[in-house]
């Protein structure tokens, strides 16, 4: 059975891997045989629980705490990971998601979103590519349907994700042919943490439902283990939200 696991022997760094979607991603790649570097910002207990789950699946896990808003600390992150284990793939998943329009967005809010979502991904991707010596590396950036069809809410978040979408395509050119770079743009994936469901969200989704977590992790596994001839693409897992 182990020989059939798509990511056996690979090590994948996932940012924001302690909770919610990041947690699901970490477990999904471990189920396919990958070792996992689990990054977290504040949720240490949850990160350690994810690591335990990964190890139960028979692969290795390492837990790293890093404030992605502290860019000086981000700069050294990849080097610290590489002192412990080589990595084959990077998933830039970490994000914050504050619902403020442009008039409600002060400079601190703006900079916090840009640093955590966009600038940290730039630094990590650059340092991963500089140190990767093989020809089968993968980077997957977790985006949002808003990145390609901006709206007025979540202004700083949307602008940061739009920048990450543009960077996905630029890095695909820059890092070719050694490393493929793709994105997954999400729609209605998880209800807010306070469990308040906004029916208006689903009304604006052609498929009229929330996504299953497995539909996201299946897409991630495809980009991490499928055809190496795909790069510079953004797959929308949004129930058709983008086309409205």
C-alpha positions as CSV (number, residue, x, y, z in Angstrom):
1,X,0.0,0.0,0.0
2,X,2.8,2.4,0.9
3,X,4.1,2.2,-2.7
4,X,0.8,3.6,-3.9
5,X,0.9,6.7,-1.8
6,X,1.4,9.7,-4.1
7,X,3.7,11.8,-1.8
8,X,5.7,9.0,-0.2
9,X,9.2,10.3,0.8
10,X,8.3,14.0,0.1
11,X,8.4,16.7,2.8
12,X,5.9,19.6,2.6
13,X,5.9,22.9,4.5
14,X,2.4,24.3,5.0
15,X,2.0,27.7,6.6
16,X,-1.0,28.2,8.9
17,X,-1.3,24.4,9.3
18,X,-2.6,24.3,12.9
19,X,-6.3,24.9,12.3
20,X,-9.2,24.7,9.9
21,X,-8.2,24.3,6.3
22,X,-4.4,24.2,7.0
23,X,-5.0,21.3,9.4
24,X,-6.9,19.4,6.8
25,X,-4.2,20.0,4.3
26,X,-1.5,18.7,6.6
27,X,-3.4,15.5,7.4
28,X,-4.3,15.0,3.7
29,X,-0.7,15.1,2.5
30,X,0.4,12.8,5.4
31,X,-2.3,10.3,4.4
32,X,-0.5,10.2,1.0
33,X,2.9,9.5,2.6
34,X,4.3,13.0,3.0
35,X,6.3,14.3,6.0
36,X,4.9,17.7,7.1
37,X,6.5,20.9,8.4
38,X,3.6,22.4,10.4
39,X,3.8,26.2,10.7
40,X,1.6,28.1,13.2
41,X,1.4,31.6,14.5
42,X,-0.5,31.4,17.8
43,X,-2.2,28.0,18.0
44,X,0.5,25.9,19.6
45,X,-1.7,23.3,21.1
46,X,-3.6,22.7,17.9
47,X,-0.3,22.5,15.9
48,X,1.0,19.8,18.2
49,X,-2.3,17.9,17.8
50,X,-1.9,18.0,14.0
51,X,1.7,16.8,14.4
52,X,0.5,13.9,16.5
53,X,-2.1,13.0,13.9
54,X,0.6,13.1,11.1
55,X,2.9,10.8,13.1
56,X,0.0,8.4,13.7
57,X,-0.3,8.1,10.0
58,X,3.3,6.9,9.8
59,X,5.1,10.0,8.6
60,X,7.3,12.6,10.2
61,X,6.2,16.0,11.5
62,X,8.0,19.1,12.7
63,X,6.3,22.1,14.3
64,X,7.5,25.7,13.9
65,X,6.1,28.8,15.4
66,X,6.6,32.0,13.4
67,X,4.9,35.3,13.3
68,X,4.6,36.0,9.6
69,X,4.0,39.6,10.3
70,X,7.6,39.8,11.6
71,X,9.4,39.8,8.3
72,X,12.9,39.6,9.7
73,X,11.9,36.3,11.4
74,X,10.3,35.1,8.1
75,X,13.6,35.7,6.3
76,X,15.3,33.0,8.4
77,X,12.5,30.5,8.5
78,X,13.4,28.3,5.5
79,X,17.0,28.1,6.6
80,X,15.9,26.9,10.0
81,X,13.7,24.3,8.5
82,X,16.4,23.1,6.2
83,X,18.7,22.5,9.2
84,X,16.3,19.8,10.2
85,X,14.9,18.4,7.0
86,X,15.0,19.1,3.2
87,X,11.6,20.2,1.8
88,X,10.1,19.3,-1.6
89,X,7.1,21.6,-1.6
90,X,5.7,24.8,-0.1
91,X,2.1,25.6,0.5
92,X,1.5,29.3,1.3
93,X,-1.8,29.0,3.2
94,X,-1.5,31.4,6.2
95,X,-3.9,34.3,6.1
96,X,-5.9,36.7,8.2
97,X,-9.4,37.7,7.1
98,X,-10.8,41.0,8.4
99,X,-14.1,42.3,7.0
100,X,-13.3,46.0,6.5
101,X,-14.0,48.2,3.4
102,X,-11.4,50.7,2.2
103,X,-12.7,53.4,4.5
104,X,-12.5,51.2,7.6
105,X,-9.0,49.9,6.7
106,X,-6.2,51.8,8.5
107,X,-2.6,51.5,7.6
108,X,-1.9,48.9,10.4
109,X,-4.7,46.7,9.1
110,X,-3.5,47.1,5.5
111,X,0.1,46.3,6.4
112,X,-0.8,43.3,8.6
113,X,-2.7,41.6,5.7
114,X,0.0,42.4,3.1
115,X,2.8,41.1,5.3
116,X,1.1,37.9,6.5
117,X,-0.6,36.9,3.2
118,X,1.6,38.4,0.5
119,X,5.1,39.4,1.6
120,X,5.7,36.3,3.7
121,X,4.8,34.1,0.7
122,X,7.3,36.1,-1.4
123,X,10.1,35.6,1.1
124,X,9.3,31.9,1.7
125,X,9.0,31.1,-2.0
126,X,12.2,32.9,-2.9
127,X,14.2,31.2,-0.2
128,X,12.7,27.8,-1.0
129,X,13.6,28.2,-4.6
130,X,17.2,29.4,-3.8
131,X,17.9,26.3,-1.8
132,X,16.0,23.7,-3.9
133,X,18.5,21.7,-6.0
134,X,16.2,19.2,-7.8
135,X,13.9,19.6,-10.7
136,X,10.5,18.6,-9.2
137,X,9.8,21.2,-6.6
138,X,6.2,22.5,-6.1
139,X,4.7,25.7,-4.7
140,X,1.0,26.0,-4.1
141,X,-0.5,29.4,-3.1
142,X,-3.9,29.4,-1.4
143,X,-5.9,32.2,-3.0
144,X,-9.6,33.4,-3.0
145,X,-12.1,34.0,-5.8
146,X,-11.9,37.7,-4.8
147,X,-8.3,37.8,-6.0
148,X,-9.5,37.7,-9.6
149,X,-12.8,39.4,-9.1
150,X,-12.3,42.0,-6.3
151,X,-15.3,43.2,-4.4
152,X,-15.5,46.0,-1.7
153,X,-15.6,43.9,1.5
154,X,-12.4,42.5,3.1
155,X,-10.4,45.1,1.3
156,X,-6.9,44.5,2.6
157,X,-7.4,40.8,2.4
158,X,-8.6,40.9,-1.1
159,X,-5.7,43.2,-2.3
160,X,-3.2,40.9,-0.6
161,X,-4.7,37.8,-2.3
162,X,-4.8,39.6,-5.6
163,X,-1.1,40.3,-5.3
164,X,-0.4,36.6,-4.4
165,X,-2.4,35.6,-7.5
166,X,-0.2,37.8,-9.7
167,X,2.9,36.5,-8.0
168,X,1.9,33.0,-8.6
169,X,2.2,33.5,-12.4
170,X,5.4,35.5,-12.1
171,X,7.1,32.9,-10.0
172,X,6.0,30.2,-12.4
173,X,8.1,31.9,-15.0
174,X,10.9,32.7,-12.7
175,X,11.3,29.3,-11.1
176,X,10.8,27.2,-14.3
177,X,11.8,24.5,-15.1
178,X,12.8,23.3,-11.6
179,X,9.7,24.3,-9.6
180,X,6.1,24.5,-10.6
181,X,4.0,27.2,-9.1
182,X,0.2,27.1,-9.0
183,X,-2.7,28.5,-7.0
184,X,-6.0,27.3,-5.6
185,X,-8.7,30.0,-5.4
186,X,-11.3,29.2,-2.8
187,X,-14.9,30.2,-2.5
188,X,-17.4,29.2,0.3
189,X,-15.2,26.6,2.0
190,X,-15.7,27.0,5.7
191,X,-18.3,28.8,7.7
192,X,-17.0,31.5,10.0
193,X,-15.5,30.3,13.2
194,X,-18.5,31.7,15.2
195,X,-20.7,29.3,13.1
196,X,-22.8,32.1,11.7
197,X,-23.8,31.0,8.2
198,X,-24.6,33.8,5.8
199,X,-27.3,32.5,3.4
200,X,-26.4,35.3,1.0
201,X,-23.1,33.7,0.4
202,X,-24.7,30.5,-0.9
203,X,-27.2,32.4,-3.0
204,X,-24.3,33.8,-4.9
205,X,-22.8,30.3,-5.6
206,X,-24.0,28.6,-8.7
207,X,-23.7,25.2,-7.1
208,X,-25.7,26.4,-4.1
209,X,-23.7,24.8,-1.4
210,X,-20.6,25.1,0.8
211,X,-17.6,23.2,-0.5
212,X,-16.5,20.0,1.2
213,X,-13.0,20.2,2.7
214,X,-12.1,17.1,0.8
215,X,-12.8,19.0,-2.5
216,X,-10.0,21.4,-1.5
217,X,-7.5,18.8,-0.3
218,X,-8.1,16.7,-3.5
219,X,-7.1,19.7,-5.5
220,X,-4.1,20.3,-3.4
221,X,-3.0,16.7,-3.8
222,X,-3.4,16.9,-7.5
223,X,-1.1,20.0,-7.7
224,X,1.5,18.5,-5.4
225,X,1.6,15.0,-6.9
226,X,0.0,15.2,-10.4
227,X,1.3,16.3,-13.7
228,X,4.6,18.3,-13.4
229,X,3.7,20.0,-16.7
230,X,1.2,22.3,-15.0
231,X,2.5,25.7,-13.8
232,X,1.2,29.2,-13.6
233,X,-2.4,28.1,-13.2
234,X,-5.0,29.0,-10.7
235,X,-7.7,26.4,-10.1
236,X,-11.0,27.8,-8.7
237,X,-12.6,25.6,-6.1
238,X,-15.5,28.1,-5.7
239,X,-18.7,26.4,-6.9
240,X,-18.7,28.7,-9.9
241,X,-18.6,31.9,-7.9
242,X,-16.0,33.6,-10.2
243,X,-18.2,33.3,-13.3
244,X,-21.1,35.4,-11.9
